[in-house]
Amino acid sequence: MFPAVVLQGRLVRLRPVTETDLPCFLRWLNDPDINRWLAMPESGPPATLEAEHAWYERTKQDPNQLVWSIETHGGHLLGNVALHRGFRADAAELGLFIGEKGEWSKGYGTDAVRTTLGHAFGQMGFRRIYLHTDVENQRAHRCFVQCGLRQEGLVKEYRRRWGETRFIDGLLMAILTREFTGELAV
Ligand SMILES: CC(C)(COP(=O)(O)OP(=O)(O)OC[C@H]1O[C@@H](n2cnc3c(N)ncnc32)[C@H](O)[C@@H]1OP(=O)(O)O)[C@@H](O)C(=O)NCCC(=O)NCCS
């Protein structure tokens, strides 16, 4: 679902995904500089606009997929962030991307994650947020560490990039409510 609540961060705003965001998502998901870092189905990109619309309709109705668009306070779309609830109602896997490559390393990802955590541990009452990332994704690792996530383990042969035969290792990272030092959104 695309929660109606709009979350204000220091640099970004998280707001419900709209259908007008989909062409940007498509462009980003088809960009090898971006999708190389994303765990995707092995069928991989290219994504199509039809597939994006199908994802939008599916996700809109799925209470276990919570997705926000990330934009600047000026309304410039940057990417999206998601919480995927698994078998536990009070735990979720976080995923995000900043699709505008020229905007990487400017603090937007860190602010989006912190803002999401504040809401997840505050109003939503989650107890544990975790994620997987490629070992070699140093930018993402730094972003997550500065949000308070800690490495819980090495995931050997975590995934294969689309079009590659080699398996790459991943990291399992997580943060619990009691470890979060940021501002809770209540
Ligand atoms: C990962 C991602 C969400 C991070 O968002 P971002 O806005 O670029 O990140 P931030 O600027 O908040 O933080 C990144 C930090 O890593 C640092 N960094 C950048 N490249 C780095 C590198 N090669 N090695 C170590 N640190 C690096 C930045 O300087 C910054 O640290 P700082 O705040 O101390 O300056 C974004 O880059 C992205 O979407 N990348 C492509 C998709 C992806 O990797 N998604 C995550 C999959 S798990």
The ligand as an SDF file (V2000), in Angstrom:
LIG
                    3D

 48 50  0  0  0  0  0  0  0  0999 V2000
   22.4470    3.6130   -1.4550 C   0  0  0  0  0  0  0  0  0  0  0  0
   21.6960    4.9300   -1.5570 C   0  0  0  0  0  0  0  0  0  0  0  0
   20.2330    4.7300   -1.1740 C   0  0  0  0  0  0  0  0  0  0  0  0
   22.3220    5.9040   -0.5610 C   0  0  0  0  0  0  0  0  0  0  0  0
   21.7010    7.1530   -0.7080 O   0  0  0  0  0  0  0  0  0  0  0  0
   22.6310    8.4660   -0.8490 P   0  0  0  0  0  0  0  0  0  0  0  0
   21.7380    9.6280   -0.8150 O   0  0  0  0  0  0  0  0  0  0  0  0
   23.5040    8.2950   -2.0350 O   0  0  0  0  0  0  0  0  0  0  0  0
   23.5020    8.3170    0.4910 O   0  0  0  0  0  0  0  0  0  0  0  0
   23.9730    9.3830    1.5670 P   0  0  0  0  0  0  0  0  0  0  0  0
   24.5650   10.5670    0.8990 O   0  0  0  0  0  0  0  0  0  0  0  0
   22.8790    9.6420    2.5310 O   0  0  0  0  0  0  0  0  0  0  0  0
   25.0650    8.5320    2.3310 O   0  0  0  0  0  0  0  0  0  0  0  0
   26.0790    7.8850    1.6140 C   0  0  0  0  0  0  0  0  0  0  0  0
   27.3900    8.0060    2.3640 C   0  0  0  0  0  0  0  0  0  0  0  0
   28.3420    7.1340    1.7340 O   0  0  0  0  0  0  0  0  0  0  0  0
   29.4940    7.8720    1.3750 C   0  0  0  0  0  0  0  0  0  0  0  0
   30.0480    7.2120    0.1920 N   0  0  0  0  0  0  0  0  0  0  0  0
   29.7880    7.4200   -1.1040 C   0  0  0  0  0  0  0  0  0  0  0  0
   30.5070    6.5660   -1.8650 N   0  0  0  0  0  0  0  0  0  0  0  0
   31.2100    5.7950   -1.0080 C   0  0  0  0  0  0  0  0  0  0  0  0
   32.1570    4.7450   -1.1760 C   0  0  0  0  0  0  0  0  0  0  0  0
   32.4960    4.2900   -2.3860 N   0  0  0  0  0  0  0  0  0  0  0  0
   32.6960    4.1880   -0.0540 N   0  0  0  0  0  0  0  0  0  0  0  0
   32.3510    4.6160    1.1770 C   0  0  0  0  0  0  0  0  0  0  0  0
   31.4710    5.6260    1.3940 N   0  0  0  0  0  0  0  0  0  0  0  0
   30.9260    6.2020    0.3090 C   0  0  0  0  0  0  0  0  0  0  0  0
   28.9850    9.2750    1.1640 C   0  0  0  0  0  0  0  0  0  0  0  0
   30.0120   10.2220    1.2350 O   0  0  0  0  0  0  0  0  0  0  0  0
   27.9920    9.3900    2.3160 C   0  0  0  0  0  0  0  0  0  0  0  0
   28.6770    9.5290    3.5270 O   0  0  0  0  0  0  0  0  0  0  0  0
   28.6830   10.9490    4.3150 P   0  0  0  0  0  0  0  0  0  0  0  0
   27.2600   11.2130    4.6690 O   0  0  0  0  0  0  0  0  0  0  0  0
   29.5550   10.7130    5.4970 O   0  0  0  0  0  0  0  0  0  0  0  0
   29.2180   11.9500    3.3410 O   0  0  0  0  0  0  0  0  0  0  0  0
   21.8110    5.5280   -3.0050 C   0  0  0  0  0  0  0  0  0  0  0  0
   23.1450    5.8480   -3.2970 O   0  0  0  0  0  0  0  0  0  0  0  0
   21.2540    4.5880   -4.0670 C   0  0  0  0  0  0  0  0  0  0  0  0
   20.0540    4.5200   -4.2370 O   0  0  0  0  0  0  0  0  0  0  0  0
   22.1380    3.8390   -4.7540 N   0  0  0  0  0  0  0  0  0  0  0  0
   21.7140    2.9020   -5.8290 C   0  0  0  0  0  0  0  0  0  0  0  0
   20.7510    1.8180   -5.3490 C   0  0  0  0  0  0  0  0  0  0  0  0
   21.1710    1.1800   -4.0430 C   0  0  0  0  0  0  0  0  0  0  0  0
   22.3250    0.9120   -3.8100 O   0  0  0  0  0  0  0  0  0  0  0  0
   20.1780    0.9280   -3.1850 N   0  0  0  0  0  0  0  0  0  0  0  0
   20.3950    0.2710   -1.9150 C   0  0  0  0  0  0  0  0  0  0  0  0
   20.3570   -1.2080   -2.0890 C   0  0  0  0  0  0  0  0  0  0  0  0
   20.5670   -2.0560   -0.5460 S   0  0  0  0  0  0  0  0  0  0  0  0
  1  2  1  0
  2  3  1  0
  2  4  1  0
  2 36  1  0
  4  5  1  0
  5  6  1  0
  6  7  2  0
  6  8  1  0
  6  9  1  0
  9 10  1  0
 10 11  2  0
 10 12  1  0
 10 13  1  0
 13 14  1  0
 14 15  1  0
 15 16  1  0
 15 30  1  0
 16 17  1  0
 17 18  1  0
 17 28  1  0
 18 19  1  0
 18 27  1  0
 19 20  2  0
 20 21  1  0
 21 22  1  0
 21 27  2  0
 22 23  1  0
 22 24  2  0
 24 25  1  0
 25 26  2  0
 26 27  1  0
 28 29  1  0
 28 30  1  0
 30 31  1  0
 31 32  1  0
 32 33  2  0
 32 34  1  0
 32 35  1  0
 36 37  1  0
 36 38  1  0
 38 39  2  0
 38 40  1  0
 40 41  1  0
 41 42  1  0
 42 43  1  0
 43 44  2  0
 43 45  1  0
 45 46  1  0
 46 47  1  0
 47 48  1  0
M  END
$$$$
